[in-house]
Amino acid sequence: MAKDIFQVGKAACASVIFVLVYSLIFAGIISLFGVPSSAIKPVNQVFKILSIVFGGMLFLRGERGLIKGVALGISAVVQTWLLFSTIACSFTVGWTTLLEVVIGAFAGGIVGVIAVNVKRA
């Protein structure tokens, strides 16, 4: 059980780091190329999903992939929400926040199932 929690924790931390890196790169792209503001939210959502994929594929092993993946997805979305809300000094929860948690859980569940079934070299 503790091993599973540790795996999910490592995967979620990796996901948050990936989101931060993607966001920094995207911020540079926005400032260089003048990306329209309507593209920012969908691109950030894609970044969150990709980060959950990378974190899960790197750290999830063993059994109970669905449970670990859902926990990863929820944890990663909540952690990134807390981080970016702290940066923005705005802790608002709306239906879009809840939708992001559901999308993160769904993506995490899929990745968890795949990650625990992939043979490592």
C-alpha angles and dihedrals in degrees: 000000000000089000090055092049090049091051092050091046093051092046092049093049090049089050092053090050090050091050091051092050093047091048093051092049091046091049088056091049091049092052094045101043105023098239111199115257091236089069096055100079097047092046091049090051090053089050091053092051093047091049091052089050093051095043092048095046091049100047114017115097140149123028138336093049094165094054093043091047095050090048089049093050095048093043094048093049093047092047093049090046090052092047097048092040089054091050091049094040088228120115101183122153118200139156090278090058091052090046089053090053091052092047090047092050091048093048091045092051092053092046092046092055091048095043096053092047098049114099113235119225 
